[in-house]
Amino acid sequence: MLPLRGLPSLAGPLPSFAPATAPPAPSPLFAAWLAEAVEAGVREPHAVTLSTVDGRGRPSARVLILKDLKGDGWQFASTRAGRKGRELAANPRAALTFYWSALGRQVRVRGAVSAAGADVSAADFLGRSPSARAVALAGRQGQRLTDPGEVGPAVEQARARIDADPGLVSPDWTLYTLHADEVEFWQGDPDRRHIRLSYRLGEDGWTKELLWP
Ligand SMILES: Cc1cc2nc3c(=O)[nH]c(=O)nc-3n(C[C@H](O)[C@H](O)[C@H](O)COP(=O)(O)O)c2cc1C
C-alpha cells in the first residue's frame, strides 16, 4: 500500500468563505459555489454522491450527475429498476455529497425524495445522448452479468430501436427530486479550522447556524 499518511489533503491555497454574508436560503449559495467550481475548472462539478438506505437500514452510495436545481429541489435521474431505485421506493430519503477538491469545498444535502411523473421523466430521458439512452433501454442495470459478450448486441439492438423510433422512452427511467431539509456548506482550511454553515428547514423556513469544525 502507498504511504497514504504522506499524501497531502486540503493543501492550500483555498478560497475564503464569509458565512455572515450567506443568503437566507441554501439554493442561491449552492448555485454560487457550483459556478465557482466551474470557474475554477473542477472536472464534472455536477457529479455528486447519492446515499440511500435499504429496508434494513444498510447504506449504499454511488456517484451520479445533478440534473438541475429547482427551488429547494436537487434533481437527478436514473432507472427505478436498479438498487437505488428500489431503495428509494422502500425508503424515500437520501443524502447528496458534493466535493470540489480544487476549492476544498464540500456540500451535504439531506431530504425526502420524490419521483417525477412519466412525462417529466420521459423528457429527461429524451434529453440524453442516443448512446446513453440505448444503454438505459437495454435495461438490467446492476443485474448479474454472466457473459460480457451479451452487452454489445443488447445495446446495439436498443440503439436500432431508438434510430427507428427517436421518441422511444425507457419506462423505468425516472427523474427524482431530493427536497432538501438540511444543507451544509463546508469550506476546508489547510490549518483544519474549517468553516461549516448549516441550513435547516423548519416550519418558519430556513435557519442558519455555524458548526464547530
Ligand atoms: C461521473 C459519474 C456519473 C454518473 N451519472 C449517473 C447518472 O446520472 N445516473 C445513473 O443512474 N448512474 C450514473 N452513474 C453510475 C452510478 O454511479 C451507478 O453505477 C449506477 O447508477 C448504479 O447504481 P445502483 O446500482 O446503486 O442503482 C454515474 C457514475 C459516474 C462515475
The ligand as a Gaussian input file, in Angstrom:
#p B3LYP/6-31G(d) Opt

LIG

0 1
 C      -19.364000      10.659000     -13.055000
 C      -20.476000       9.634000     -12.995000
 C      -21.745000       9.999000     -13.400000
 C      -22.795000       9.082000     -13.321000
 N      -24.060000       9.509000     -13.638000
 C      -25.099000       8.672000     -13.432000
 C      -26.442000       9.162000     -13.582000
 O      -26.693000      10.353000     -13.866000
 N      -27.459000       8.273000     -13.376000
 C      -27.217000       6.962000     -13.026000
 O      -28.175000       6.216000     -12.875000
 N      -25.972000       6.490000     -12.845000
 C      -24.905000       7.314000     -13.028000
 N      -23.625000       6.853000     -12.814000
 C      -23.438000       5.411000     -12.442000
 C      -23.710000       5.199000     -10.939000
 O      -22.562000       5.553000     -10.180000
 C      -24.092000       3.743000     -10.590000
 O      -23.087000       2.874000     -11.013000
 C      -25.405000       3.280000     -11.202000
 O      -26.372000       4.308000     -11.192000
 C      -25.947000       2.043000     -10.468000
 O      -26.213000       2.377000      -9.127000
 P      -27.180000       1.473000      -8.209000
 O      -26.821000       0.049000      -8.518000
 O      -26.848000       1.831000      -6.807000
 O      -28.603000       1.792000      -8.572000
 C      -22.557000       7.743000     -12.883000
 C      -21.258000       7.390000     -12.469000
 C      -20.244000       8.334000     -12.506000
 C      -18.874000       7.928000     -12.001000

